[in-house]
Structure formats: C-alpha cells, structure tokens
C-alpha cells in the first residue's frame, strides 16, 4: 500500500475552491485573488516539506 498525502491536499484544495466559487460568501470568497494563493502556498508548503508557518521559498 502506497502512503502519501495526496488525498488531504486534494481535499483541502477542493474545499477552498468550493467555499470561494460555489458558496460565494464568507471570508474566503471576500479575499482578493492573491490572498488565497498566499495562504494555500504556505499550507501546501508545510504539508509537502514539513515547514508549516514559514514563508514559501519563492517569496
């Protein structure tokens, strides 16, 4: 059995997309286009590389 974190990361992205574009309300929908990208970059960087809470390497 192969273990990876693809499901939790995929679920996270689907949840953000659903909240922003389907529900179209709340704080995620009210964010500018760049804000969710910054938040998701930090979250995914943390789950992929175990560096939660740090700025992405590209910034």
Secondary structure, DSSP 8 states (H G I E B T S, - for coil): ----SHHHHHHHHHHHHIIIIIS--HHHHHS-HHHHHHHHHHHHHHHHHS-TTS--TT-
